[in-house]
Every structure is written in structure tokens, then in C-alpha cells.
């Protein structure tokens, strides 16, 4: 009769046998339809977020790139107006979906940053003449720079938003 191995050695041996199965299980899980279902859900939620009349761009399997105005969608089809005609695309064939928007927010941030910097620089430059008058009034250079920075920043944000509104951009919605 053979002698049994101690419990610790049996556990180590069992772990060695199970270790190669973890990557195999992960590979099976990745190749399973669960990943496809998650992608379909993302596609469907992206399509549901598109509003009727919005400009869309699609990369479609076996067809290529299409652009047009979104008309309607159901469980299996995506319909868009293209060159005066409606075109239907299977939802499952959509590889990428973009929606056309405006760069208003980006323009506002860029304009605000430029305006703020310009206001601070100009404020520091002209503060010497404003703050040290002969009539005895005194203000600090930092206060002038802060006020002009805030004013120029707000003006820059408005101007930047207006410029950004004029610039169209495509926003990727799927994948």
C-alpha cells in the first residue's frame, strides 16, 4: 500500500493542474456570444441616442462609408436620407457611427484661456499707470490683472464659442 502525500503537497499538485485551465476558460469566455451581445447593446444604445434629422456618418461592412440624415431605426434596420433617397442599413453591419456636432464648447474653453492670459498680461502692464496716480489712490497690480483677466476671459469665452459654433465636427458614438 502506497503512502499518501501530505495535504500541502496535494494542494500544490491540484493548483498546478488547475493553473492552465484559467487561460483556457478566459479564452472561451472571450470568444463566447456574451461579448457579441455587449457590442450589440452598445450599437443599439448609440442608435437610440441619434435624433431624427441629425447628420450621421456610418462605416458599413461590405459597403463602406455612408453619410446622410438620420430618418428612423428599428430592431434591425437603420434608415438615412442620402442624395434625396432613403438608404437602409442592417444594424449588425454598422461598424462605426458618427454624429455631426459643433465645436462650441471647445471654442469657449480655448477662447477663455486665451482671454484670461491676455487680460492678466495687459492688466499687469497697465496697472502701473492706474494704481500709482498723483491723487493718492492706490490699488494693487494683482487686482487690476485679476479684473482684466476675468473680463477678457469671459469675452474670450463668448468669442470662442461663436467661432466654435461655426466649426462642424464628427463625434464617434459607436464603437
NORWOBEL-V424709 format. One record per residue. N is the residue number from 1. RES is the residue in three letters. PHI is phi in whole degrees, -180 to 180 (999 if undefined). PSI is psi in whole degrees, 0 to 359 (* if undefined). D_CENTER is the distance of its C-alpha to the mean C-alpha in whole Angstrom. Layout:
n & res & phi & psi & d_center
N & RES & PHI & PSI & D_CENTER
N & RES & PHI & PSI & D_CENTER
//
This chain:
n & res & phi & psi & d_center
1 & UNK & 999 & 134 & 69
2 & UNK & -80 & 153 & 66
3 & UNK & -86 & 136 & 64
4 & UNK & -78 & 145 & 61
5 & UNK & -73 & 153 & 58
6 & UNK & -62 & 157 & 57
7 & UNK & -57 & 318 & 54
8 & UNK & -60 & 318 & 52
9 & UNK & -69 & 325 & 52
10 & UNK & -66 & 321 & 52
11 & UNK & -65 & 316 & 48
12 & UNK & -62 & 317 & 47
13 & UNK & -64 & 321 & 49
14 & UNK & -66 & 320 & 47
15 & UNK & -63 & 322 & 43
16 & UNK & -64 & 325 & 44
17 & UNK & -73 & 326 & 44
18 & UNK & -83 & 335 & 41
19 & UNK & -57 & 314 & 39
20 & UNK & -68 & 341 & 39
21 & UNK & -76 & 335 & 38
22 & UNK & -62 & 309 & 34
23 & UNK & -61 & 325 & 33
24 & UNK & -65 & 316 & 34
25 & UNK & -64 & 319 & 33
26 & UNK & -64 & 321 & 29
27 & UNK & -65 & 318 & 30
28 & UNK & -64 & 318 & 31
29 & UNK & -64 & 319 & 28
30 & UNK & -67 & 327 & 26
31 & UNK & -86 & 355 & 28
32 & UNK & -75 & 165 & 28
33 & UNK & -66 & 351 & 27
34 & UNK & -61 & 316 & 25
35 & UNK & -63 & 322 & 22
36 & UNK & -66 & 320 & 23
37 & UNK & -64 & 320 & 23
38 & UNK & -64 & 320 & 19
39 & UNK & -67 & 319 & 18
40 & UNK & -62 & 320 & 20
41 & UNK & -64 & 319 & 18
42 & UNK & -62 & 317 & 15
43 & UNK & -62 & 313 & 16
44 & UNK & -65 & 320 & 18
45 & UNK & -69 & 326 & 15
46 & UNK & -66 & 320 & 13
47 & UNK & -68 & 320 & 16
48 & UNK & -63 & 332 & 17
49 & UNK & -79 & 345 & 14
50 & UNK & -76 & 134 & 15
51 & UNK & -95 & 147 & 18
52 & UNK & -59 & 132 & 21
53 & UNK & 96 & 350 & 22
54 & UNK & -74 & 147 & 18
55 & UNK & -76 & 130 & 18
56 & UNK & -128 & 155 & 16
57 & UNK & -130 & 132 & 16
58 & UNK & -123 & 142 & 17
59 & UNK & -103 & 118 & 18
60 & UNK & -116 & 134 & 21
61 & UNK & -59 & 137 & 24
62 & UNK & 68 & 354 & 27
63 & UNK & -115 & 314 & 26
64 & UNK & 111 & 207 & 23
65 & UNK & -89 & 138 & 21
66 & UNK & -133 & 144 & 22
67 & UNK & -130 & 148 & 21
68 & UNK & 175 & 190 & 22
69 & UNK & -99 & 133 & 22
70 & UNK & -70 & 130 & 21
71 & UNK & -107 & 309 & 24
72 & UNK & -166 & 166 & 24
73 & UNK & -153 & 151 & 23
74 & UNK & -132 & 200 & 25
75 & UNK & -64 & 335 & 26
76 & UNK & -128 & 345 & 26
77 & UNK & -125 & 150 & 25
78 & UNK & -122 & 124 & 23
79 & UNK & -116 & 130 & 25
80 & UNK & -136 & 151 & 24
81 & UNK & -88 & 127 & 26
82 & UNK & -142 & 118 & 26
83 & UNK & 56 & 41 & 29
84 & UNK & 79 & 0 & 31
85 & UNK & -124 & 158 & 31
86 & UNK & -92 & 140 & 29
87 & UNK & -122 & 135 & 28
88 & UNK & -109 & 138 & 27
89 & UNK & -131 & 136 & 25
90 & UNK & -65 & 134 & 25
91 & UNK & -58 & 321 & 22
92 & UNK & -67 & 341 & 23
93 & UNK & -87 & 351 & 23
94 & UNK & -75 & 117 & 19
95 & UNK & -94 & 325 & 17
96 & UNK & -143 & 146 & 14
97 & UNK & -136 & 123 & 13
98 & UNK & -116 & 151 & 11
99 & UNK & -123 & 137 & 12
100 & UNK & -81 & 134 & 13
101 & UNK & -137 & 197 & 12
102 & UNK & -122 & 158 & 13
103 & UNK & -97 & 33 & 13
104 & UNK & -61 & 311 & 15
105 & UNK & -64 & 314 & 13
106 & UNK & -61 & 316 & 12
107 & UNK & -62 & 320 & 16
108 & UNK & -64 & 316 & 17
109 & UNK & -65 & 316 & 16
110 & UNK & -64 & 315 & 17
111 & UNK & -62 & 319 & 20
112 & UNK & -64 & 318 & 21
113 & UNK & -64 & 315 & 21
114 & UNK & -66 & 316 & 23
115 & UNK & -63 & 318 & 25
116 & UNK & -61 & 312 & 26
117 & UNK & -62 & 315 & 27
118 & UNK & -63 & 318 & 29
119 & UNK & -63 & 319 & 31
120 & UNK & -66 & 315 & 31
121 & UNK & -63 & 313 & 33
122 & UNK & -65 & 319 & 35
123 & UNK & -61 & 318 & 36
124 & UNK & -68 & 327 & 37
125 & UNK & -71 & 317 & 39
126 & UNK & -94 & 355 & 41
127 & UNK & -64 & 328 & 41
128 & UNK & -59 & 318 & 45
129 & UNK & -76 & 330 & 46
130 & UNK & -81 & 323 & 45
131 & UNK & -91 & 347 & 46
132 & UNK & -123 & 63 & 49
133 & UNK & -82 & 165 & 51
134 & UNK & -75 & 343 & 55
135 & UNK & -81 & 3 & 55
136 & UNK & 93 & 356 & 54
137 & UNK & -75 & 147 & 51
138 & UNK & -140 & 133 & 48
139 & UNK & -136 & 165 & 44
140 & UNK & -94 & 151 & 42
141 & UNK & -61 & 324 & 40
142 & UNK & -65 & 322 & 37
143 & UNK & -65 & 315 & 37
144 & UNK & -63 & 316 & 38
145 & UNK & -63 & 320 & 35
146 & UNK & -67 & 317 & 33
147 & UNK & -67 & 312 & 33
148 & UNK & -67 & 324 & 33
149 & UNK & -62 & 316 & 30
150 & UNK & -66 & 318 & 28
151 & UNK & -67 & 314 & 30
152 & UNK & -68 & 325 & 28
153 & UNK & -63 & 317 & 25
154 & UNK & -66 & 317 & 25
155 & UNK & -64 & 320 & 26
156 & UNK & -65 & 324 & 24
157 & UNK & -65 & 317 & 21
158 & UNK & -65 & 313 & 23
159 & UNK & -63 & 317 & 23
160 & UNK & -64 & 322 & 20
161 & UNK & -65 & 320 & 19
162 & UNK & -64 & 317 & 21
163 & UNK & -67 & 317 & 21
164 & UNK & -63 & 327 & 17
165 & UNK & -63 & 330 & 18
166 & UNK & -79 & 351 & 20
167 & UNK & -104 & 111 & 17
168 & UNK & -77 & 152 & 15
169 & UNK & -146 & 151 & 12
170 & UNK & -99 & 132 & 11
171 & UNK & -113 & 122 & 7
172 & UNK & -72 & 124 & 8
173 & UNK & -107 & 334 & 8
174 & UNK & -150 & 135 & 11
175 & UNK & -82 & * & 11
//
